[in-house]
Amino acid sequence: MPKENARKVLGVTAAVFAQMGRLSREEALEISGLDEKTFDEAMHKAQVAEEALKAHKAEPGFYDIVAKAAGEYLDGVRR
């Protein structure tokens, strides 16, 4: 399970790069190594995290978004 959670953290990171326009969605999907459904989940988590952070902070940083979106997966890696 930790291996899969680590892969999902990479997926969230790649998704944030895609959201910021630094990678295309297809490039981020390829880099993540996830299947399309799981990558879409990671992309959604990144979008929700960004929206939540923007509610409290003018412009959240890259690491703020990744940390918030990947929190659940990081907990799984630590176990």
C-alpha positions in Angstrom: 0.0 0.0 0.0 2.7 2.6 0.7 4.1 2.1 -2.8 0.7 2.9 -4.3 0.3 5.9 -2.0 3.7 7.2 -3.0 2.7 6.9 -6.7 -0.5 8.9 -5.9 1.6 11.6 -4.3 3.6 11.8 -7.6 0.3 11.9 -9.4 -0.9 14.9 -7.3 2.4 16.7 -7.9 2.1 16.1 -11.7 -1.5 17.3 -11.6 -0.5 20.5 -9.9 2.1 21.1 -12.6 -0.7 20.6 -15.2 -3.1 22.9 -13.4 -0.4 25.6 -13.4 0.1 25.1 -17.2 3.6 23.8 -16.9 2.7 20.4 -18.3 -0.2 19.2 -20.4 -2.7 16.8 -18.8 -1.3 14.0 -21.0 2.3 14.7 -19.9 1.3 14.8 -16.3 -0.6 11.5 -16.7 2.4 9.9 -18.2 4.8 11.2 -15.6 2.5 10.1 -12.8 2.4 6.4 -13.9 -1.2 6.2 -12.8 -4.1 4.9 -14.7 -6.4 7.5 -16.1 -9.1 7.1 -13.4 -6.7 7.4 -10.5 -5.0 10.3 -12.1 -8.3 12.1 -12.5 -8.9 11.5 -8.8 -5.5 13.1 -8.1 -6.3 16.0 -10.4 -9.6 16.6 -8.6 -7.8 16.5 -5.2 -5.4 19.1 -6.4 -8.2 21.4 -7.7 -10.1 21.1 -4.4 -7.0 21.8 -2.4 -6.2 24.9 -4.5 -9.8 26.2 -4.1 -9.7 25.6 -0.3 -6.3 27.3 0.0 -7.4 30.3 -2.1 -10.3 30.8 0.3 -7.8 31.6 3.1 -4.8 32.9 1.1 -4.6 35.2 -1.9 -2.4 32.9 -4.1 -1.4 29.5 -2.6 2.1 28.3 -3.6 2.9 25.1 -5.4 4.0 23.2 -2.3 0.9 24.4 -0.3 -1.4 22.8 -2.9 0.6 19.6 -3.2 0.8 19.1 0.6 -2.9 19.7 1.1 -4.0 17.5 -1.9 -1.6 14.7 -1.1 -2.1 14.6 2.7 -4.3 11.5 2.7 -1.7 9.7 0.5 1.2 10.8 2.6 -0.5 9.4 5.7 -0.6 6.1 3.9 3.1 6.2 3.0 4.1 6.9 6.6 2.3 3.7 7.9 
